[in-house]
Amino acid sequence: MNGSSCRPRNPGPCCKPEHYRFEACAQGRLLILAPWELDAMEAVKGVPSDCDYSRFQNLNQIGADICAFTGIARIIKQS
């Protein structure tokens, strides 16, 4: 990346993770985070938020926040 511009990639087709990754998720050993169209990400180090760099840096931060969380969490299903 030359720093002068950043173009978001066209989203490709969805793909499923490999079987061993599904198993790791089911066992609570792997969390897969992925950007989506309606996300609310911020620019990182001046790189626009719709660029892969910023999107994945933001996802890494979400992962770090999840790992650092020590409280109690509940999943609330919205209908």
C-alpha positions, -999 to +999 in steps of 0.1 A: +000+000+000+015+033-010-005+055+014-020+077-013-052+058-017-070+027-005-097+010-024-120-015-007-121-049-023-154-061-038-169-086-014-164-121-027-187-150-023-192-163+013-172-193+021-173-218+050-144-224+072-127-258+071-142-286+092-114-284+119-122-247+124-159-255+128-149-281+155-126-255+172-155-230+173-179-257+187-153-264+214-148-227+223-112-227+211-117-204+180-137-173+173-141-162+137-147-125+132-156-111+098-165-077+085-199-072+071-215-044+051-234-027+079-204-026+104-195+006+122-157+006+120-134+036+125-104+047+105-070+034+118-039+055+116-055+077+089-065+048+067-102+050+058-125+027+076-137+010+044-102-003+036-091-038+045-063-026+068-086-006+090-114-032+089-091-060+101-073-038+126-107-030+141-116-067+141-084-075+159-093-049+185-127-065+190-110-099+194-086-084+220-115-068+239-134-101+239-103-120+252-097-094+279-133-095+291-136-110+326-172-103+334-204-123+329-221-121+295-254-134+282-266-138+247-299-122+241-318-134+211-338-107+193-369-117+175 
